[in-house]
Amino acid sequence: MSQTLRLDPVLDIKAAEPLKAAFLNLRGRPLALDASAVERLGGLCLQVLISARKTWQADGQALRLADASTAFIEQLVAFGDPDIQTTPEGGQTQ
């Protein structure tokens, strides 16, 4: 069963360290990201998200985007549409 991490509405430089800490606390288990409230995504928090994807992938755990606001999706596209999801070997996303 996956945990859900609800992302803050403003993911700017001030949010990067708390976001990193939240990922560290949830490491080692499947995780769903709820980005439904995100209004702004900054570059540093995007780096944290990409790092989390790589970490979850290395750990063989699923990391998926469960829900996303239009603003979050638009800002991902503006950053080049990086993939922040990973599926472990075997394809299970539970």
C-alpha positions in Angstrom: 0.0 0.0 0.0 1.4 3.4 -1.0 1.7 6.5 1.1 0.5 9.8 -0.3 2.6 13.0 0.0 0.5 16.2 -0.5 2.6 18.8 -2.1 2.4 22.4 -0.9 0.7 25.0 -3.1 4.0 27.0 -3.5 7.0 24.9 -4.2 9.7 27.6 -4.1 13.2 27.8 -2.5 11.6 27.9 1.0 9.8 24.7 0.3 12.7 22.7 -1.0 14.3 21.6 2.4 10.9 20.5 3.9 10.1 18.7 0.7 13.4 16.9 0.8 12.8 16.0 4.5 9.4 14.6 3.7 10.8 12.4 1.0 13.5 11.1 3.3 10.9 10.2 5.9 8.9 8.2 3.3 11.8 6.5 1.6 11.6 2.7 1.1 7.9 2.5 0.4 5.7 3.1 -2.6 4.6 6.8 -2.8 1.9 8.7 -4.5 2.3 12.5 -5.0 -0.8 14.7 -4.7 0.0 17.9 -6.6 -3.6 19.0 -6.9 -3.0 22.1 -4.8 0.3 23.2 -6.5 0.1 26.7 -7.9 3.8 27.4 -8.4 6.7 25.0 -9.0 10.3 26.4 -8.7 13.4 24.9 -10.1 14.9 23.8 -6.8 11.8 21.8 -5.8 11.7 20.3 -9.3 15.3 19.1 -8.6 14.1 17.6 -5.4 11.3 15.8 -7.2 13.6 14.5 -9.9 16.1 13.3 -7.2 13.2 11.5 -5.4 12.3 9.8 -8.7 15.8 8.5 -9.1 16.0 7.4 -5.4 12.7 5.5 -5.6 13.8 3.9 -8.9 17.1 2.8 -7.3 15.2 1.4 -4.3 12.8 -0.5 -6.6 9.8 1.4 -5.3 6.9 3.0 -7.2 6.6 6.8 -7.2 3.6 8.1 -9.1 1.7 11.3 -9.6 -1.7 10.6 -8.2 -3.3 14.0 -8.9 -2.0 17.3 -10.4 -3.3 20.8 -10.8 -3.3 22.4 -14.2 -0.6 24.8 -13.0 1.7 22.0 -11.9 1.4 20.2 -15.2 1.9 23.5 -17.2 5.0 24.3 -15.1 6.4 20.7 -15.6 5.9 21.3 -19.4 7.7 24.7 -19.2 10.7 22.9 -17.5 10.8 20.4 -20.4 8.2 17.9 -19.1 10.5 15.8 -16.9 9.1 12.5 -15.8 8.8 12.4 -12.0 7.2 8.9 -11.9 8.9 5.6 -11.6 7.6 2.0 -11.7 9.6 -0.7 -10.0 10.7 -3.9 -11.7 7.6 -6.0 -12.3 5.5 -2.9 -13.0 3.6 -2.9 -9.7 2.6 0.6 -8.6 0.8 -0.3 -5.4 
